[in-house]
Amino acid sequence: MSQTPLTKEGAERLRSELDRLKKKDRPAVIEAIAEARAHGDLKENAEYHAAREQQGFIEGRIQALEST
């Protein structure tokens, strides 16, 4: 697969997204998971499952951005 060159603006947007994911979104989802766990039974806890799904997306995106 060939790489498309990044503009300075495009690279800055990716750096900004990575920074937001690490400093804002990741801590927020970790907090949401902890809060959902406090509500009890995890098997039927939709908030917990949604937060875990969001965490998977965030971690995957961070990995993708760090590997480019």
mmCIF file of the N, C-alpha and C atoms, coordinates in Angstrom:
data_MODEL
# 
_entry.id   MODEL 
# 
loop_
_atom_site.group_PDB 
_atom_site.id 
_atom_site.type_symbol 
_atom_site.label_atom_id 
_atom_site.label_alt_id 
_atom_site.label_comp_id 
_atom_site.label_asym_id 
_atom_site.label_entity_id 
_atom_site.label_seq_id 
_atom_site.pdbx_PDB_ins_code 
_atom_site.Cartn_x 
_atom_site.Cartn_y 
_atom_site.Cartn_z 
_atom_site.occupancy 
_atom_site.B_iso_or_equiv 
_atom_site.pdbx_formal_charge 
_atom_site.auth_seq_id 
_atom_site.auth_comp_id 
_atom_site.auth_asym_id 
_atom_site.auth_atom_id 
_atom_site.pdbx_PDB_model_num 
ATOM 1   N N  . MET A 1 1  ? 0.857   -1.172 0.000  1.00 0.00 ? 1  MET A N  1 
ATOM 2   C CA . MET A 1 1  ? 0.000   0.000  0.000  1.00 0.00 ? 1  MET A CA 1 
ATOM 3   C C  . MET A 1 1  ? 0.902   1.235  0.000  1.00 0.00 ? 1  MET A C  1 
ATOM 4   N N  . SER A 1 2  ? 0.590   2.185  -0.855 1.00 0.00 ? 2  SER A N  1 
ATOM 5   C CA . SER A 1 2  ? 1.407   3.397  -0.922 1.00 0.00 ? 2  SER A CA 1 
ATOM 6   C C  . SER A 1 2  ? 0.907   4.433  0.078  1.00 0.00 ? 2  SER A C  1 
ATOM 7   N N  . GLN A 1 3  ? 1.833   5.206  0.581  1.00 0.00 ? 3  GLN A N  1 
ATOM 8   C CA . GLN A 1 3  ? 1.513   6.257  1.540  1.00 0.00 ? 3  GLN A CA 1 
ATOM 9   C C  . GLN A 1 3  ? 1.237   7.554  0.795  1.00 0.00 ? 3  GLN A C  1 
ATOM 10  N N  . THR A 1 4  ? 0.217   8.259  1.223  1.00 0.00 ? 4  THR A N  1 
ATOM 11  C CA . THR A 1 4  ? -0.081  9.573  0.680  1.00 0.00 ? 4  THR A CA 1 
ATOM 12  C C  . THR A 1 4  ? 0.654   10.591 1.535  1.00 0.00 ? 4  THR A C  1 
ATOM 13  N N  . PRO A 1 5  ? 1.387   11.505 0.899  1.00 0.00 ? 5  PRO A N  1 
ATOM 14  C CA . PRO A 1 5  ? 2.121   12.504 1.688  1.00 0.00 ? 5  PRO A CA 1 
ATOM 15  C C  . PRO A 1 5  ? 1.160   13.378 2.496  1.00 0.00 ? 5  PRO A C  1 
ATOM 16  N N  . LEU A 1 6  ? 1.602   13.749 3.698  1.00 0.00 ? 6  LEU A N  1 
ATOM 17  C CA . LEU A 1 6  ? 0.811   14.611 4.564  1.00 0.00 ? 6  LEU A CA 1 
ATOM 18  C C  . LEU A 1 6  ? 1.230   16.057 4.394  1.00 0.00 ? 6  LEU A C  1 
ATOM 19  N N  . THR A 1 7  ? 0.259   16.932 4.419  1.00 0.00 ? 7  THR A N  1 
ATOM 20  C CA . THR A 1 7  ? 0.567   18.355 4.463  1.00 0.00 ? 7  THR A CA 1 
ATOM 21  C C  . THR A 1 7  ? 0.895   18.707 5.909  1.00 0.00 ? 7  THR A C  1 
ATOM 22  N N  . LYS A 1 8  ? 1.471   19.877 6.114  1.00 0.00 ? 8  LYS A N  1 
ATOM 23  C CA . LYS A 1 8  ? 1.747   20.333 7.479  1.00 0.00 ? 8  LYS A CA 1 
ATOM 24  C C  . LYS A 1 8  ? 0.445   20.439 8.265  1.00 0.00 ? 8  LYS A C  1 
ATOM 25  N N  . GLU A 1 9  ? -0.607  20.931 7.607  1.00 0.00 ? 9  GLU A N  1 
ATOM 26  C CA . GLU A 1 9  ? -1.900  21.076 8.266  1.00 0.00 ? 9  GLU A CA 1 
ATOM 27  C C  . GLU A 1 9  ? -2.486  19.715 8.630  1.00 0.00 ? 9  GLU A C  1 
ATOM 28  N N  . GLY A 1 10 ? -2.358  18.756 7.724  1.00 0.00 ? 10 GLY A N  1 
ATOM 29  C CA . GLY A 1 10 ? -2.866  17.414 7.985  1.00 0.00 ? 10 GLY A CA 1 
ATOM 30  C C  . GLY A 1 10 ? -2.132  16.753 9.138  1.00 0.00 ? 10 GLY A C  1 
ATOM 31  N N  . ALA A 1 11 ? -0.815  16.912 9.169  1.00 0.00 ? 11 ALA A N  1 
ATOM 32  C CA . ALA A 1 11 ? -0.022  16.344 10.257 1.00 0.00 ? 11 ALA A CA 1 
ATOM 33  C C  . ALA A 1 11 ? -0.405  16.988 11.584 1.00 0.00 ? 11 ALA A C  1 
ATOM 34  N N  . GLU A 1 12 ? -0.630  18.286 11.581 1.00 0.00 ? 12 GLU A N  1 
ATOM 35  C CA . GLU A 1 12 ? -1.026  18.987 12.805 1.00 0.00 ? 12 GLU A CA 1 
ATOM 36  C C  . GLU A 1 12 ? -2.400  18.513 13.282 1.00 0.00 ? 12 GLU A C  1 
ATOM 37  N N  . ARG A 1 13 ? -3.325  18.273 12.363 1.00 0.00 ? 13 ARG A N  1 
ATOM 38  C CA . ARG A 1 13 ? -4.645  17.766 12.748 1.00 0.00 ? 13 ARG A CA 1 
ATOM 39  C C  . ARG A 1 13 ? -4.525  16.390 13.401 1.00 0.00 ? 13 ARG A C  1 
ATOM 40  N N  . LEU A 1 14 ? -3.655  15.541 12.846 1.00 0.00 ? 14 LEU A N  1 
ATOM 41  C CA . LEU A 1 14 ? -3.462  14.214 13.427 1.00 0.00 ? 14 LEU A CA 1 
ATOM 42  C C  . LEU A 1 14 ? -2.825  14.305 14.811 1.00 0.00 ? 14 LEU A C  1 
ATOM 43  N N  . ARG A 1 15 ? -1.832  15.195 14.962 1.00 0.00 ? 15 ARG A N  1 
ATOM 44  C CA . ARG A 1 15 ? -1.210  15.389 16.278 1.00 0.00 ? 15 ARG A CA 1 
ATOM 45  C C  . ARG A 1 15 ? -2.237  15.905 17.287 1.00 0.00 ? 15 ARG A C  1 
ATOM 46  N N  . SER A 1 16 ? -3.080  16.819 16.833 1.00 0.00 ? 16 SER A N  1 
ATOM 47  C CA . SER A 1 16 ? -4.110  17.379 17.696 1.00 0.00 ? 16 SER A CA 1 
ATOM 48  C C  . SER A 1 16 ? -5.112  16.298 18.111 1.00 0.00 ? 16 SER A C  1 
ATOM 49  N N  . GLU A 1 17 ? -5.511  15.459 17.171 1.00 0.00 ? 17 GLU A N  1 
ATOM 50  C CA . GLU A 1 17 ? -6.437  14.369 17.481 1.00 0.00 ? 17 GLU A CA 1 
ATOM 51  C C  . GLU A 1 17 ? -5.810  13.406 18.482 1.00 0.00 ? 17 GLU A C  1 
ATOM 52  N N  . LEU A 1 18 ? -4.552  13.045 18.272 1.00 0.00 ? 18 LEU A N  1 
ATOM 53  C CA . LEU A 1 18 ? -3.864  12.141 19.177 1.00 0.00 ? 18 LEU A CA 1 
ATOM 54  C C  . LEU A 1 18 ? -3.782  12.733 20.582 1.00 0.00 ? 18 LEU A C  1 
ATOM 55  N N  . ASP A 1 19 ? -3.458  14.008 20.666 1.00 0.00 ? 19 ASP A N  1 
ATOM 56  C CA . ASP A 1 19 ? -3.376  14.690 21.955 1.00 0.00 ? 19 ASP A CA 1 
ATOM 57  C C  . ASP A 1 19 ? -4.734  14.668 22.664 1.00 0.00 ? 19 ASP A C  1 
ATOM 58  N N  . ARG A 1 20 ? -5.803  14.964 21.915 1.00 0.00 ? 20 ARG A N  1 
ATOM 59  C CA . ARG A 1 20 ? -7.154  14.949 22.497 1.00 0.00 ? 20 ARG A CA 1 
ATOM 60  C C  . ARG A 1 20 ? -7.544  13.557 22.969 1.00 0.00 ? 20 ARG A C  1 
ATOM 61  N N  . LEU A 1 21 ? -7.229  12.552 22.168 1.00 0.00 ? 21 LEU A N  1 
ATOM 62  C CA . LEU A 1 21 ? -7.566  11.179 22.538 1.00 0.00 ? 21 LEU A CA 1 
ATOM 63  C C  . LEU A 1 21 ? -6.861  10.764 23.828 1.00 0.00 ? 21 LEU A C  1 
ATOM 64  N N  . LYS A 1 22 ? -5.584  11.136 23.946 1.00 0.00 ? 22 LYS A N  1 
ATOM 65  C CA . LYS A 1 22 ? -4.804  10.735 25.115 1.00 0.00 ? 22 LYS A CA 1 
ATOM 66  C C  . LYS A 1 22 ? -5.148  11.536 26.363 1.00 0.00 ? 22 LYS A C  1 
ATOM 67  N N  . LYS A 1 23 ? -5.351  12.826 26.215 1.00 0.00 ? 23 LYS A N  1 
ATOM 68  C CA . LYS A 1 23 ? -5.517  13.697 27.380 1.00 0.00 ? 23 LYS A CA 1 
ATOM 69  C C  . LYS A 1 23 ? -6.959  13.928 27.800 1.00 0.00 ? 23 LYS A C  1 
ATOM 70  N N  . LYS A 1 24 ? -7.905  13.772 26.877 1.00 0.00 ? 24 LYS A N  1 
ATOM 71  C CA . LYS A 1 24 ? -9.304  14.055 27.206 1.00 0.00 ? 24 LYS A CA 1 
ATOM 72  C C  . LYS A 1 24 ? -10.181 12.808 27.099 1.00 0.00 ? 24 LYS A C  1 
ATOM 73  N N  . ASP A 1 25 ? -10.190 12.196 25.922 1.00 0.00 ? 25 ASP A N  1 
ATOM 74  C CA . ASP A 1 25 ? -11.120 11.095 25.669 1.00 0.00 ? 25 ASP A CA 1 
ATOM 75  C C  . ASP A 1 25 ? -10.778 9.839  26.472 1.00 0.00 ? 25 ASP A C  1 
ATOM 76  N N  . ARG A 1 26 ? -9.493  9.465  26.512 1.00 0.00 ? 26 ARG A N  1 
ATOM 77  C CA . ARG A 1 26 ? -9.099  8.259  27.249 1.00 0.00 ? 26 ARG A CA 1 
ATOM 78  C C  . ARG A 1 26 ? -9.439  8.375  28.738 1.00 0.00 ? 26 ARG A C  1 
ATOM 79  N N  . PRO A 1 27 ? -9.036  9.465  29.423 1.00 0.00 ? 27 PRO A N  1 
ATOM 80  C CA . PRO A 1 27 ? -9.408  9.580  30.843 1.00 0.00 ? 27 PRO A CA 1 
ATOM 81  C C  . PRO A 1 27 ? -10.926 9.599  31.064 1.00 0.00 ? 27 PRO A C  1 
ATOM 82  N N  . ALA A 1 28 ? -11.661 10.222 30.157 1.00 0.00 ? 28 ALA A N  1 
ATOM 83  C CA . ALA A 1 28 ? -13.115 10.295 30.306 1.00 0.00 ? 28 ALA A CA 1 
ATOM 84  C C  . ALA A 1 28 ? -13.745 8.912  30.206 1.00 0.00 ? 28 ALA A C  1 
ATOM 85  N N  . VAL A 1 29 ? -13.283 8.100  29.288 1.00 0.00 ? 29 VAL A N  1 
ATOM 86  C CA . VAL A 1 29 ? -13.871 6.767  29.130 1.00 0.00 ? 29 VAL A CA 1 
ATOM 87  C C  . VAL A 1 29 ? -13.464 5.863  30.291 1.00 0.00 ? 29 VAL A C  1 
ATOM 88  N N  . ILE A 1 30 ? -12.272 6.036  30.807 1.00 0.00 ? 30 ILE A N  1 
ATOM 89  C CA . ILE A 1 30 ? -11.852 5.262  31.978 1.00 0.00 ? 30 ILE A CA 1 
ATOM 90  C C  . ILE A 1 30 ? -12.747 5.606  33.170 1.00 0.00 ? 30 ILE A C  1 
ATOM 91  N N  . GLU A 1 31 ? -13.043 6.874  33.328 1.00 0.00 ? 31 GLU A N  1 
ATOM 92  C CA . GLU A 1 31 ? -13.943 7.310  34.397 1.00 0.00 ? 31 GLU A CA 1 
ATOM 93  C C  . GLU A 1 31 ? -15.356 6.739  34.193 1.00 0.00 ? 31 GLU A C  1 
ATOM 94  N N  . ALA A 1 32 ? -15.820 6.735  32.951 1.00 0.00 ? 32 ALA A N  1 
ATOM 95  C CA . ALA A 1 32 ? -17.151 6.197  32.652 1.00 0.00 ? 32 ALA A CA 1 
ATOM 96  C C  . ALA A 1 32 ? -17.219 4.701  32.961 1.00 0.00 ? 32 ALA A C  1 
ATOM 97  N N  . ILE A 1 33 ? -16.154 3.978  32.667 1.00 0.00 ? 33 ILE A N  1 
ATOM 98  C CA . ILE A 1 33 ? -16.117 2.540  32.968 1.00 0.00 ? 33 ILE A CA 1 
ATOM 99  C C  . ILE A 1 33 ? -16.165 2.322  34.482 1.00 0.00 ? 33 ILE A C  1 
ATOM 100 N N  . ALA A 1 34 ? -15.377 3.095  35.217 1.00 0.00 ? 34 ALA A N  1 
ATOM 101 C CA . ALA A 1 34 ? -15.367 2.958  36.675 1.00 0.00 ? 34 ALA A CA 1 
ATOM 102 C C  . ALA A 1 34 ? -16.745 3.266  37.258 1.00 0.00 ? 34 ALA A C  1 
ATOM 103 N N  . GLU A 1 35 ? -17.388 4.294  36.744 1.00 0.00 ? 35 GLU A N  1 
ATOM 104 C CA . GLU A 1 35 ? -18.724 4.656  37.224 1.00 0.00 ? 35 GLU A CA 1 
ATOM 105 C C  . GLU A 1 35 ? -19.738 3.557  36.905 1.00 0.00 ? 35 GLU A C  1 
ATOM 106 N N  . ALA A 1 36 ? -19.659 3.019  35.698 1.00 0.00 ? 36 ALA A N  1 
ATOM 107 C CA . ALA A 1 36 ? -20.588 1.957  35.300 1.00 0.00 ? 36 ALA A CA 1 
ATOM 108 C C  . ALA A 1 36 ? -20.366 0.696  36.140 1.00 0.00 ? 36 ALA A C  1 
ATOM 109 N N  . ARG A 1 37 ? -19.111 0.393  36.465 1.00 0.00 ? 37 ARG A N  1 
ATOM 110 C CA . ARG A 1 37 ? -18.822 -0.771 37.317 1.00 0.00 ? 37 ARG A CA 1 
ATOM 111 C C  . ARG A 1 37 ? -19.452 -0.613 38.694 1.00 0.00 ? 37 ARG A C  1 
ATOM 112 N N  . ALA A 1 38 ? -19.490 0.602  39.169 1.00 0.00 ? 38 ALA A N  1 
ATOM 113 C CA . ALA A 1 38 ? -20.051 0.867  40.493 1.00 0.00 ? 38 ALA A CA 1 
ATOM 114 C C  . ALA A 1 38 ? -21.555 0.594  40.539 1.00 0.00 ? 38 ALA A C  1 
ATOM 115 N N  . HIS A 1 39 ? -22.185 0.541  39.376 1.00 0.00 ? 39 HIS A N  1 
ATOM 116 C CA . HIS A 1 39 ? -23.626 0.297  39.330 1.00 0.00 ? 39 HIS A CA 1 
ATOM 117 C C  . HIS A 1 39 ? -23.992 -1.172 39.479 1.00 0.00 ? 39 HIS A C  1 
ATOM 118 N N  . GLY A 1 40 ? -22.997 -2.039 39.521 1.00 0.00 ? 40 GLY A N  1 
ATOM 119 C CA . GLY A 1 40 ? -23.306 -3.442 39.804 1.00 0.00 ? 40 GLY A CA 1 
ATOM 120 C C  . GLY A 1 40 ? -23.116 -4.378 38.634 1.00 0.00 ? 40 GLY A C  1 
ATOM 121 N N  . ASP A 1 41 ? -24.059 -5.312 38.471 1.00 0.00 ? 41 ASP A N  1 
ATOM 122 C CA . ASP A 1 41 ? -24.007 -6.409 37.514 1.00 0.00 ? 41 ASP A CA 1 
ATOM 123 C C  . ASP A 1 41 ? -23.556 -5.955 36.122 1.00 0.00 ? 41 ASP A C  1 
ATOM 124 N N  . LEU A 1 42 ? -22.385 -6.424 35.707 1.00 0.00 ? 42 LEU A N  1 
ATOM 125 C CA . LEU A 1 42 ? -21.824 -5.980 34.429 1.00 0.00 ? 42 LEU A CA 1 
ATOM 126 C C  . LEU A 1 42 ? -22.456 -6.667 33.226 1.00 0.00 ? 42 LEU A C  1 
ATOM 127 N N  . LYS A 1 43 ? -23.037 -7.849 33.416 1.00 0.00 ? 43 LYS A N  1 
ATOM 128 C CA . LYS A 1 43 ? -23.623 -8.561 32.277 1.00 0.00 ? 43 LYS A CA 1 
ATOM 129 C C  . LYS A 1 43 ? -24.770 -7.789 31.653 1.00 0.00 ? 43 LYS A C  1 
ATOM 130 N N  . GLU A 1 44 ? -25.552 -7.107 32.466 1.00 0.00 ? 44 GLU A N  1 
ATOM 131 C CA . GLU A 1 44 ? -26.710 -6.390 31.948 1.00 0.00 ? 44 GLU A CA 1 
ATOM 132 C C  . GLU A 1 44 ? -26.543 -4.881 32.050 1.00 0.00 ? 44 GLU A C  1 
ATOM 133 N N  . ASN A 1 45 ? -25.318 -4.428 32.136 1.00 0.00 ? 45 ASN A N  1 
ATOM 134 C CA . ASN A 1 45 ? -25.030 -3.012 32.308 1.00 0.00 ? 45 ASN A CA 1 
ATOM 135 C C  . ASN A 1 45 ? -24.667 -2.402 30.950 1.00 0.00 ? 45 ASN A C  1 
ATOM 136 N N  . ALA A 1 46 ? -25.633 -1.794 30.290 1.00 0.00 ? 46 ALA A N  1 
ATOM 137 C CA . ALA A 1 46 ? -25.417 -1.226 28.952 1.00 0.00 ? 46 ALA A CA 1 
ATOM 138 C C  . ALA A 1 46 ? -24.394 -0.096 28.977 1.00 0.00 ? 46 ALA A C  1 
ATOM 139 N N  . GLU A 1 47 ? -24.387 0.698  30.049 1.00 0.00 ? 47 GLU A N  1 
ATOM 140 C CA . GLU A 1 47 ? -23.416 1.799  30.149 1.00 0.00 ? 47 GLU A CA 1 
ATOM 141 C C  . GLU A 1 47 ? -21.993 1.257  30.154 1.00 0.00 ? 47 GLU A C  1 
ATOM 142 N N  . TYR A 1 48 ? -21.775 0.173  30.886 1.00 0.00 ? 48 TYR A N  1 
ATOM 143 C CA . TYR A 1 48 ? -20.453 -0.442 30.953 1.00 0.00 ? 48 TYR A CA 1 
ATOM 144 C C  . TYR A 1 48 ? -20.017 -0.938 29.579 1.00 0.00 ? 48 TYR A C  1 
ATOM 145 N N  . HIS A 1 49 ? -20.910 -1.651 28.899 1.00 0.00 ? 49 HIS A N  1 
ATOM 146 C CA . HIS A 1 49 ? -20.559 -2.204 27.588 1.00 0.00 ? 49 HIS A CA 1 
ATOM 147 C C  . HIS A 1 49 ? -20.315 -1.099 26.563 1.00 0.00 ? 49 HIS A C  1 
ATOM 148 N N  . ALA A 1 50 ? -21.092 -0.038 26.617 1.00 0.00 ? 50 ALA A N  1 
ATOM 149 C CA . ALA A 1 50 ? -20.886 1.085  25.696 1.00 0.00 ? 50 ALA A CA 1 
ATOM 150 C C  . ALA A 1 50 ? -19.553 1.767  25.978 1.00 0.00 ? 50 ALA A C  1 
ATOM 151 N N  . ALA A 1 51 ? -19.217 1.943  27.245 1.00 0.00 ? 51 ALA A N  1 
ATOM 152 C CA . ALA A 1 51 ? -17.946 2.574  27.596 1.00 0.00 ? 51 ALA A CA 1 
ATOM 153 C C  . ALA A 1 51 ? -16.769 1.704  27.172 1.00 0.00 ? 51 ALA A C  1 
ATOM 154 N N  . ARG A 1 52 ? -16.893 0.387  27.342 1.00 0.00 ? 52 ARG A N  1 
ATOM 155 C CA . ARG A 1 52 ? -15.812 -0.512 26.914 1.00 0.00 ? 52 ARG A CA 1 
ATOM 156 C C  . ARG A 1 52 ? -15.641 -0.484 25.392 1.00 0.00 ? 52 ARG A C  1 
ATOM 157 N N  . GLU A 1 53 ? -16.749 -0.408 24.682 1.00 0.00 ? 53 GLU A N  1 
ATOM 158 C CA . GLU A 1 53 ? -16.683 -0.323 23.223 1.00 0.00 ? 53 GLU A CA 1 
ATOM 159 C C  . GLU A 1 53 ? -15.991 0.975  22.800 1.00 0.00 ? 53 GLU A C  1 
ATOM 160 N N  . GLN A 1 54 ? -16.347 2.072  23.451 1.00 0.00 ? 54 GLN A N  1 
ATOM 161 C CA . GLN A 1 54 ? -15.716 3.362  23.162 1.00 0.00 ? 54 GLN A CA 1 
ATOM 162 C C  . GLN A 1 54 ? -14.226 3.310  23.494 1.00 0.00 ? 54 GLN A C  1 
ATOM 163 N N  . GLN A 1 55 ? -13.874 2.646  24.591 1.00 0.00 ? 55 GLN A N  1 
ATOM 164 C CA . GLN A 1 55 ? -12.467 2.518  24.962 1.00 0.00 ? 55 GLN A CA 1 
ATOM 165 C C  . GLN A 1 55 ? -11.704 1.760  23.876 1.00 0.00 ? 55 GLN A C  1 
ATOM 166 N N  . GLY A 1 56 ? -12.290 0.717  23.348 1.00 0.00 ? 56 GLY A N  1 
ATOM 167 C CA . GLY A 1 56 ? -11.649 -0.039 22.272 1.00 0.00 ? 56 GLY A CA 1 
ATOM 168 C C  . GLY A 1 56 ? -11.413 0.819  21.045 1.00 0.00 ? 56 GLY A C  1 
ATOM 169 N N  . PHE A 1 57 ? -12.402 1.647  20.699 1.00 0.00 ? 57 PHE A N  1 
ATOM 170 C CA . PHE A 1 57 ? -12.250 2.540  19.557 1.00 0.00 ? 57 PHE A CA 1 
ATOM 171 C C  . PHE A 1 57 ? -11.112 3.535  19.806 1.00 0.00 ? 57 PHE A C  1 
ATOM 172 N N  . ILE A 1 58 ? -11.100 4.145  20.989 1.00 0.00 ? 58 ILE A N  1 
ATOM 173 C CA . ILE A 1 58 ? -10.082 5.149  21.316 1.00 0.00 ? 58 ILE A CA 1 
ATOM 174 C C  . ILE A 1 58 ? -8.690  4.532  21.277 1.00 0.00 ? 58 ILE A C  1 
ATOM 175 N N  . GLU A 1 59 ? -8.528  3.372  21.900 1.00 0.00 ? 59 GLU A N  1 
ATOM 176 C CA . GLU A 1 59 ? -7.209  2.727  21.927 1.00 0.00 ? 59 GLU A CA 1 
ATOM 177 C C  . GLU A 1 59 ? -6.766  2.327  20.518 1.00 0.00 ? 59 GLU A C  1 
ATOM 178 N N  . GLY A 1 60 ? -7.698  1.837  19.714 1.00 0.00 ? 60 GLY A N  1 
ATOM 179 C CA . GLY A 1 60 ? -7.365  1.485  18.330 1.00 0.00 ? 60 GLY A CA 1 
ATOM 180 C C  . GLY A 1 60 ? -6.943  2.693  17.517 1.00 0.00 ? 60 GLY A C  1 
ATOM 181 N N  . ARG A 1 61 ? -7.640  3.794  17.707 1.00 0.00 ? 61 ARG A N  1 
ATOM 182 C CA . ARG A 1 61 ? -7.307  5.025  16.974 1.00 0.00 ? 61 ARG A CA 1 
ATOM 183 C C  . ARG A 1 61 ? -5.946  5.561  17.415 1.00 0.00 ? 61 ARG A C  1 
ATOM 184 N N  . ILE A 1 62 ? -5.672  5.499  18.720 1.00 0.00 ? 62 ILE A N  1 
ATOM 185 C CA . ILE A 1 62 ? -4.364  5.951  19.217 1.00 0.00 ? 62 ILE A CA 1 
ATOM 186 C C  . ILE A 1 62 ? -3.262  5.103  18.577 1.00 0.00 ? 62 ILE A C  1 
ATOM 187 N N  . GLN A 1 63 ? -3.445  3.791  18.559 1.00 0.00 ? 63 GLN A N  1 
ATOM 188 C CA . GLN A 1 63 ? -2.450  2.913  17.946 1.00 0.00 ? 63 GLN A CA 1 
ATOM 189 C C  . GLN A 1 63 ? -2.246  3.250  16.477 1.00 0.00 ? 63 GLN A C  1 
ATOM 190 N N  . ALA A 1 64 ? -3.342  3.483  15.761 1.00 0.00 ? 64 ALA A N  1 
ATOM 191 C CA . ALA A 1 64 ? -3.247  3.803  14.332 1.00 0.00 ? 64 ALA A CA 1 
ATOM 192 C C  . ALA A 1 64 ? -2.492  5.111  14.123 1.00 0.00 ? 64 ALA A C  1 
ATOM 193 N N  . LEU A 1 65 ? -2.782  6.106  14.934 1.00 0.00 ? 65 LEU A N  1 
ATOM 194 C CA . LEU A 1 65 ? -2.110  7.398  14.781 1.00 0.00 ? 65 LEU A CA 1 
ATOM 195 C C  . LEU A 1 65 ? -0.651  7.328  15.178 1.00 0.00 ? 65 LEU A C  1 
ATOM 196 N N  . GLU A 1 66 ? -0.329  6.521  16.176 1.00 0.00 ? 66 GLU A N  1 
ATOM 197 C CA . GLU A 1 66 ? 1.084   6.412  16.621 1.00 0.00 ? 66 GLU A CA 1 
ATOM 198 C C  . GLU A 1 66 ? 1.916   5.597  15.647 1.00 0.00 ? 66 GLU A C  1 
ATOM 199 N N  . SER A 1 67 ? 1.273   4.783  14.831 1.00 0.00 ? 67 SER A N  1 
ATOM 200 C CA . SER A 1 67 ? 2.041   3.944  13.902 1.00 0.00 ? 67 SER A CA 1 
ATOM 201 C C  . SER A 1 67 ? 2.227   4.601  12.535 1.00 0.00 ? 67 SER A C  1 
ATOM 202 N N  . THR A 1 68 ? 1.660   5.805  12.341 1.00 0.00 ? 68 THR A N  1 
ATOM 203 C CA . THR A 1 68 ? 1.823   6.475  11.045 1.00 0.00 ? 68 THR A CA 1 
ATOM 204 C C  . THR A 1 68 ? 2.994   7.409  11.051 1.00 0.00 ? 68 THR A C  1 
# 
